[in-house]
Amino acid sequence: MSLRVPRVPGTAFAWSDRLAPGLDDFAALAAEAFAALPEDFRRLAGDITFRVDEFPDAEALEAVGVESEFDLLGLFVGVGMAHDAAVLPTGRMPNHIWLYRRPILDYWAEHEETLGAIVTHVLVHEIGHHFGLSDDDMEAIEAGD
């Protein structure tokens, strides 16, 4: 006896022929998440570029003091707004926000959140670093304090 399961769009079975989202998919998710943020917030963020990579490199892990490449979902690299006036623009690299695909996918697999919500959270968190907010400040904001 064989069991035939109909493929109905919008059901869990629709995933049977899908692959994990790739780097381009993540770039599109980041662009969509950024576009959905309030206009004032986006304007304050300025000319930040978004980059997506599979994993953080050893330098990124060392910079934030984590050992496992799965412990870092995103990273702000550059000069935050709080320090902008103190750093001469000559020779300065543009600000970047990195999103790391594999750690985000791993987090997604272990939590009950949508992938879009996780990418948005990481993006907002890293933009918060651009604004000069600490992790504690951002946690307090997210908690509604």
C-alpha positions as CSV (number, residue, x, y, z in Angstrom):
1,M,0.0,0.0,0.0
2,S,1.4,3.4,-0.9
3,L,0.4,6.7,0.5
4,R,0.0,9.6,-1.9
5,V,0.1,13.0,-0.3
6,P,-1.3,15.7,-2.5
7,R,0.9,18.8,-2.9
8,V,-1.3,21.7,-1.9
9,P,0.1,25.2,-2.3
10,G,0.5,26.9,1.1
11,T,0.9,23.7,3.0
12,A,4.1,22.3,4.6
13,F,4.3,19.9,1.6
14,A,5.1,22.8,-0.6
15,W,8.6,22.8,1.0
16,S,9.4,19.3,-0.3
17,D,11.1,20.7,-3.5
18,R,12.6,23.9,-2.0
19,L,16.2,24.6,-1.1
20,A,17.4,26.8,1.8
21,P,17.5,30.4,0.9
22,G,20.8,31.4,-0.7
23,L,22.9,34.6,-0.4
24,D,20.9,36.4,-3.0
25,D,17.7,35.5,-1.1
26,F,19.2,36.9,2.1
27,A,20.2,40.1,0.3
28,A,16.6,40.4,-0.9
29,L,15.2,39.8,2.6
30,A,17.6,42.5,4.0
31,A,16.5,45.0,1.3
32,E,12.8,44.2,2.0
33,A,13.3,44.4,5.8
34,F,15.1,47.8,5.4
35,A,12.5,49.2,3.1
36,A,9.8,48.3,5.7
37,L,11.5,50.2,8.5
38,P,10.1,53.7,9.3
39,E,11.4,56.3,6.9
40,D,12.9,58.5,9.6
41,F,14.9,55.5,10.8
42,R,16.1,54.7,7.3
43,R,17.1,58.3,6.6
44,L,19.1,58.4,9.9
45,A,20.9,55.2,8.9
46,G,22.4,57.0,5.9
47,D,24.5,55.2,3.4
48,I,25.0,51.9,5.0
49,T,25.7,49.0,2.7
50,F,24.4,45.5,3.4
51,R,26.5,42.5,2.8
52,V,25.6,38.8,3.1
53,D,28.1,36.0,3.6
54,E,27.9,32.4,4.7
55,F,29.8,32.8,7.9
56,P,31.7,35.5,9.8
57,D,35.5,35.4,9.2
58,A,38.0,34.9,12.0
59,E,38.7,38.6,12.3
60,A,34.9,39.4,12.8
61,L,34.7,36.6,15.5
62,E,37.7,38.0,17.3
63,A,36.4,41.6,17.1
64,V,33.3,40.7,19.0
65,G,34.9,38.1,21.2
66,V,32.9,35.0,20.2
67,E,34.4,31.6,19.4
68,S,31.8,29.8,17.3
69,E,30.9,31.1,13.9
70,F,27.3,30.2,14.6
71,D,27.2,32.7,17.5
72,L,27.3,35.8,15.3
73,L,24.3,36.5,13.1
74,G,25.3,40.0,11.9
75,L,27.9,42.7,12.4
76,F,28.2,46.4,12.0
77,V,31.6,47.5,10.6
78,G,32.4,51.1,10.4
79,V,32.1,54.4,12.3
80,G,28.9,54.8,14.2
81,M,27.0,58.1,14.3
82,A,28.1,58.7,17.8
83,H,31.7,58.8,16.7
84,D,31.3,60.1,13.2
85,A,32.5,63.7,13.9
86,A,35.6,62.5,15.7
87,V,36.8,60.4,12.8
88,L,38.2,62.1,9.7
89,P,36.4,61.0,6.5
90,T,39.7,60.8,4.5
91,G,40.4,57.2,3.7
92,R,37.5,55.9,5.7
93,M,35.7,52.8,4.4
94,P,31.9,53.0,4.0
95,N,29.8,51.6,6.8
96,H,28.6,48.0,6.3
97,I,26.2,45.7,8.0
98,W,27.0,42.0,7.5
99,L,24.4,39.3,7.7
100,Y,25.6,35.8,8.1
101,R,23.4,33.3,6.3
102,R,24.3,30.0,7.9
103,P,24.2,31.2,11.6
104,I,20.8,32.9,10.8
105,L,19.5,29.7,9.3
106,D,20.7,27.7,12.3
107,Y,19.0,30.2,14.6
108,W,15.8,30.0,12.5
109,A,15.8,26.2,12.7
110,E,16.0,26.3,16.5
111,H,13.4,29.0,17.2
112,E,9.8,29.7,16.4
113,E,10.2,32.9,14.4
114,T,9.9,33.5,10.7
115,L,13.1,34.0,8.8
116,G,11.9,37.5,7.7
117,A,11.4,38.4,11.4
118,I,14.9,37.2,12.3
119,V,16.6,39.0,9.4
120,T,14.7,42.2,10.4
121,H,15.8,41.8,14.0
122,V,19.4,41.4,13.1
123,L,19.3,44.3,10.7
124,V,17.7,46.6,13.3
125,H,20.2,45.4,15.9
126,E,23.1,46.2,13.7
127,I,21.7,49.6,12.6
128,G,21.4,50.2,16.4
129,H,25.2,49.8,16.6
130,H,25.5,52.4,13.8
131,F,23.4,54.8,16.0
132,G,25.9,54.1,18.9
133,L,23.5,52.1,21.0
134,S,24.9,49.3,23.2
135,D,23.5,45.8,23.3
136,D,21.9,46.6,26.6
137,D,20.3,49.8,25.2
138,M,18.8,47.8,22.3
139,E,17.6,45.0,24.6
140,A,15.8,47.7,26.7
141,I,14.3,49.3,23.7
142,E,13.0,45.9,22.4
143,A,11.6,45.1,25.9
144,G,9.7,48.4,25.8
145,D,11.6,50.0,28.7
